[in-house]
Amino acid sequence: MHDPTPAQTVGPFYGHALPFPGGGDVAPAGHPDTVTVHGRVHDGAGEPVPDALLECWQAAPGGALDGRPGSLRRAPVTGGFPGRNGVDFTGFARVATDADGHWAIRTLPPPAARPYLAVCVFARGLTHHLYTRAYLAAPPAGGPVAALPGELRATLLARAEGERTYRFDVHLQGEKETVFLDVRAPSGPGGDGPG
């Protein structure tokens, strides 16, 4: 009889190479309506995940889904990526968690018809990324999220922490596990993609 093979952590570690300068700065620099959405990513034991990566998409405050380019501008001299231009609202964020599993983005409030950030989580131990939503306001009546039982729906609601700050923790497993969504809608024209 042989001993079981020890568990291996699934890599790569996304927070190492994929983040870019200003990846969490979705709102144009100095915009007066900017809100901060932040939280922690936790594993099944409730411990912070220090090497996760989150991508967020959202509709513009006016409802547009197209965003603007500008997140990954290439520097003509160095060939590197200097980050955002600080002017355009792109509707996209990519941030890594820190050593305490914390992440944060600065963005504009989404519209009432789509009052959420679509969140994609990449982390060690996941063979596939996970999709969820962070609602900054109550989900619209009649939608699939509004039909969830209260305790499950609560995992998708960001908590207000002051006037312009929201907290949204992601629990990958366990008693407080966040509701994850099966996203199969086509992206591009005619589809909403992950949002």
Phi, psi and omega in degrees: 000138181253149174288148178297149176293134180297151179295147178242141175286133179282129175249186359285174179266102192297329183291352184282312189243342186275329178298155178226160182304130179073019183300337179262000183264078183282321180288145175302145182307129176077007182297131185291342182264007183302136173240154176252131173242126182214170178175195178232153171257128182242146174274186183296336178270001181087003180279149178292148177256107187278355184230035177271165177227134177240136171244138180233139174235152177201161173284151175293160179308328178278355177105349182295143180254358187278340181061189177226148174291167177138350181288319186240056177294138177265132177285125184294333183276310186266340184080357180279186180244104183285352181101201185288162178272352176079003184243316187271143170273116184263340183076008184228137175226149172219118181222149175263154173280153178271191183299338179261011180076012184272145176221160179202144171227155174242122187215184175258150180300134177288163183288161181299328180289333179223071189277045186216165167256131170279126186240131176244128184248127172247132181203161177301145179086348179265127176277340176223146177293161183241142177251140173212185176226144174248104181276125177270349175217169181302140177299145178300144179298143177089348178280168183296328180288323179297336181278351180291149172302151186309316183292329176282316179301325181299333180289348181258357183264123174284138180268133176291133175234073184099187189291321187228029182226137180231146178247129177222104177268144178248124176249115186288332180205178171093191185302324182258020186310131177291145174288126176251147188253147174269103186257114180231007180291142178292148175265169179092195183303129178089350180233154181268352183061219185287348183270000000 
